[in-house]
Structures are given as C-alpha cells and as structure tokens.
C-alpha cells in the first residue's frame, strides 16, 4: 500500500485474491477511472454472468466508437455498459 501511495495513487485493499474477478475486464471497476470513494460500490456491483456478457459484446461496442476513439470514449463505453 505504501508503494502505491508513494507513486501518487490512492491504495485500496479490494480483498482476497479469490475476489480479484471483481476487477477483471468489463467489470464495473475496470477501466472506468473511478474515484476512491466510487470504487467499493463498483466492486460490489460486479456480477460474473453479466460481466461475461458485456465482455463478449466488447468487439461490437468498441467498433461503434469509430476509427480513433479517445481514452474518454473508452472510459465512457465501459461506464455505460453497467448503467
């Protein structure tokens, strides 16, 4: 935690390794640039079945962004997938 803090990021203990799936691609916490206060709710909202379906729709959703998506476009795409 100190190393993360020393590099300028806010450390957060997201629990045991067995719960690391809550941070996997296309989960509510993945690539959504959340604040430290928003992160616990996003981790709690993770749903393996729903997140897998979102992951499987990624190529179509990403293609809809066009030829040169920005970081903001990708973050918004990921956030919108969980609304």
Secondary structure, 3 states (H helix, E strand, C coil): CHHHHHCCCCCCCCCCHHHHHHHCCCCCCCCCCCCHHHHHHHHHHCCHHHHHHHHHCHHHHHHCCCCCCCHHHHHHHHHHCCC
